[in-house]
């Protein structure tokens, strides 16, 4: 009886954790994309001297 209750509880906690994890991941991805579009995050590519000489 106790093992069945623990198994059901474990499944519930695992599913809840997966749902919260996926939701958090999607929310963070949307937030980063939003910040990049607004210009709050800028991505600079640093080139080395050899690449600059070739251009």
LINUR-V705005 format. One record per residue. RES is the residue in three letters. SS is DSSP state (H for helix, E for strand, - for the rest). NEAR is the number of other ideal C-beta (glycine too) atoms within 10 Angstrom. Layout:
res:RES ss:SS near:NEAR
res:RES ss:SS near:NEAR
This chain:
res:UNK ss:- near:5
res:UNK ss:H near:6
res:UNK ss:H near:7
res:UNK ss:H near:8
res:UNK ss:H near:9
res:UNK ss:H near:10
res:UNK ss:H near:10
res:UNK ss:H near:10
res:UNK ss:H near:10
res:UNK ss:H near:10
res:UNK ss:H near:10
res:UNK ss:H near:10
res:UNK ss:H near:10
res:UNK ss:H near:10
res:UNK ss:H near:10
res:UNK ss:H near:10
res:UNK ss:H near:10
res:UNK ss:H near:10
res:UNK ss:H near:10
res:UNK ss:H near:10
res:UNK ss:H near:10
res:UNK ss:H near:10
res:UNK ss:H near:10
res:UNK ss:H near:10
res:UNK ss:H near:10
res:UNK ss:H near:10
res:UNK ss:H near:10
res:UNK ss:H near:10
res:UNK ss:H near:10
res:UNK ss:H near:10
res:UNK ss:H near:10
res:UNK ss:H near:12
res:UNK ss:H near:11
res:UNK ss:H near:11
res:UNK ss:H near:12
res:UNK ss:H near:12
res:UNK ss:H near:9
res:UNK ss:H near:8
res:UNK ss:- near:7
res:UNK ss:- near:9
res:UNK ss:- near:11
res:UNK ss:- near:7
res:UNK ss:- near:5
res:UNK ss:- near:4
res:UNK ss:- near:5
res:UNK ss:- near:5
res:UNK ss:- near:9
res:UNK ss:- near:7
res:UNK ss:H near:7
res:UNK ss:H near:7
res:UNK ss:H near:10
res:UNK ss:H near:8
res:UNK ss:H near:7
res:UNK ss:H near:7
res:UNK ss:- near:5
